[in-house]
Amino acid sequence: MTRRLTIVLLTLLLTAGCSVDSETDGSDGEQVQGAVVAVDGDLTTVRSFDIVTDDGSRWTFQPVAGLLFDDSEPISHLQDHMTSGHPVVVRYDEGPDGLIATYAGDAE
């Protein structure tokens, strides 16, 4: 009986740990879509970027450390979207110094 209880408790702890990880990856943050109009950075880094939505609202984001565009390309790919005008979708959380982008990718 003790071994079975131990297995059940370990399973519950592992499940709880997975739940915490999924809540901190930005997947539950707010989302906005728009055209990239400014990128503060260079070929390898982006300090911040701005998008403008269809209603004309301008949003400024700081990318979370290590953020990749569409989870696969350098975040500096945003500069290509600024040139092409192809819209992006951004998931974000509010940080103490502004909006923190936790995901950026192609809008569908």
DRENVEXZA-682969 format. One record per residue (C-alpha): x, y, z. Coordinates in Angstrom, 2 decimals. Example, Ala and Ser with C-alpha at 12.3 -4.5 7.8 and 13.67 -1.06 7.14 Angstrom:
! DRENVEXZA-682969
<rec x="12.30" y="-4.50" z="7.80"/>
<rec x="13.67" y="-1.06" z="7.14"/>
//
This chain:
! DRENVEXZA-682969
<rec x="0.00" y="0.00" z="0.00"/>
<rec x="2.83" y="2.44" z="0.80"/>
<rec x="4.52" y="1.86" z="-2.57"/>
<rec x="1.27" y="2.52" z="-4.40"/>
<rec x="0.70" y="5.74" z="-2.43"/>
<rec x="4.25" y="6.85" z="-3.23"/>
<rec x="3.67" y="6.30" z="-6.96"/>
<rec x="0.40" y="8.22" z="-6.86"/>
<rec x="2.02" y="11.13" z="-5.00"/>
<rec x="4.98" y="11.24" z="-7.40"/>
<rec x="2.59" y="11.25" z="-10.36"/>
<rec x="0.64" y="14.14" z="-8.85"/>
<rec x="3.83" y="16.11" z="-8.20"/>
<rec x="5.07" y="15.60" z="-11.75"/>
<rec x="1.71" y="16.63" z="-13.16"/>
<rec x="1.68" y="19.76" z="-11.00"/>
<rec x="5.20" y="20.59" z="-12.18"/>
<rec x="4.13" y="20.34" z="-15.81"/>
<rec x="1.17" y="22.61" z="-15.16"/>
<rec x="3.39" y="25.28" z="-13.66"/>
<rec x="5.72" y="25.17" z="-16.66"/>
<rec x="2.86" y="25.62" z="-19.13"/>
<rec x="1.59" y="28.66" z="-17.24"/>
<rec x="4.95" y="30.42" z="-17.40"/>
<rec x="5.73" y="29.97" z="-21.10"/>
<rec x="3.55" y="32.87" z="-22.20"/>
<rec x="0.95" y="30.66" z="-23.86"/>
<rec x="-1.80" y="32.11" z="-21.67"/>
<rec x="-0.82" y="35.76" z="-22.21"/>
<rec x="-2.76" y="38.31" z="-24.19"/>
<rec x="-2.45" y="38.36" z="-27.98"/>
<rec x="-2.43" y="41.10" z="-30.62"/>
<rec x="-1.87" y="41.17" z="-34.38"/>
<rec x="-0.49" y="43.94" z="-36.54"/>
<rec x="2.17" y="45.26" z="-38.90"/>
<rec x="5.73" y="45.74" z="-37.67"/>
<rec x="6.59" y="49.44" z="-37.95"/>
<rec x="9.80" y="49.70" z="-35.90"/>
<rec x="12.58" y="47.41" z="-34.69"/>
<rec x="15.23" y="48.60" z="-32.26"/>
<rec x="18.13" y="46.21" z="-32.78"/>
<rec x="20.56" y="44.81" z="-35.30"/>
<rec x="21.07" y="41.59" z="-37.26"/>
<rec x="21.34" y="39.43" z="-34.15"/>
<rec x="19.44" y="41.17" z="-31.36"/>
<rec x="16.19" y="43.04" z="-30.87"/>
<rec x="15.77" y="45.31" z="-27.86"/>
<rec x="12.21" y="46.30" z="-28.71"/>
<rec x="9.76" y="46.39" z="-31.59"/>
<rec x="6.51" y="48.18" z="-32.43"/>
<rec x="3.44" y="46.98" z="-34.27"/>
<rec x="0.37" y="48.88" z="-35.42"/>
<rec x="-3.00" y="47.12" z="-35.37"/>
<rec x="-5.81" y="47.56" z="-37.90"/>
<rec x="-7.47" y="50.16" z="-35.66"/>
<rec x="-4.28" y="52.28" z="-35.66"/>
<rec x="-3.13" y="51.44" z="-32.13"/>
<rec x="0.64" y="51.30" z="-31.69"/>
<rec x="2.08" y="48.63" z="-29.37"/>
<rec x="5.69" y="48.47" z="-28.15"/>
<rec x="7.19" y="45.19" z="-26.94"/>
<rec x="10.43" y="44.01" z="-25.40"/>
<rec x="11.14" y="40.39" z="-26.38"/>
<rec x="11.68" y="37.92" z="-23.55"/>
<rec x="15.29" y="36.68" z="-23.42"/>
<rec x="15.94" y="34.02" z="-26.06"/>
<rec x="12.73" y="34.64" z="-28.00"/>
<rec x="12.71" y="33.11" z="-31.48"/>
<rec x="10.37" y="34.19" z="-34.28"/>
<rec x="7.81" y="31.39" z="-34.83"/>
<rec x="9.88" y="29.40" z="-32.30"/>
<rec x="12.47" y="28.70" z="-35.01"/>
<rec x="14.04" y="31.84" z="-36.53"/>
<rec x="16.05" y="34.67" z="-35.00"/>
<rec x="13.83" y="37.40" z="-33.57"/>
<rec x="15.60" y="39.82" z="-35.93"/>
<rec x="13.33" y="38.28" z="-38.63"/>
<rec x="10.91" y="41.00" z="-37.49"/>
<rec x="12.93" y="43.38" z="-39.68"/>
<rec x="11.88" y="41.37" z="-42.75"/>
<rec x="8.24" y="41.81" z="-41.71"/>
<rec x="8.77" y="45.54" z="-41.32"/>
<rec x="10.01" y="45.64" z="-44.93"/>
<rec x="7.35" y="43.32" z="-46.38"/>
<rec x="4.38" y="44.57" z="-44.38"/>
<rec x="3.29" y="40.99" z="-43.64"/>
<rec x="1.48" y="41.09" z="-40.27"/>
<rec x="2.65" y="39.29" z="-37.16"/>
<rec x="0.91" y="37.94" z="-34.10"/>
<rec x="2.41" y="38.66" z="-30.68"/>
<rec x="1.58" y="37.01" z="-27.37"/>
<rec x="2.64" y="39.09" z="-24.42"/>
<rec x="2.54" y="39.64" z="-20.69"/>
<rec x="2.68" y="42.92" z="-18.83"/>
<rec x="6.01" y="43.50" z="-17.12"/>
<rec x="7.12" y="46.22" z="-14.72"/>
<rec x="8.66" y="48.22" z="-17.59"/>
<rec x="6.09" y="47.57" z="-20.32"/>
<rec x="4.85" y="44.75" z="-22.52"/>
<rec x="7.00" y="41.61" z="-22.75"/>
<rec x="6.65" y="39.59" z="-25.97"/>
<rec x="6.60" y="35.87" z="-25.16"/>
<rec x="5.84" y="34.79" z="-28.73"/>
<rec x="6.07" y="36.45" z="-32.15"/>
<rec x="5.18" y="34.75" z="-35.40"/>
<rec x="3.45" y="34.98" z="-38.76"/>
<rec x="-0.19" y="36.04" z="-38.67"/>
<rec x="-2.43" y="33.66" z="-40.56"/>
//
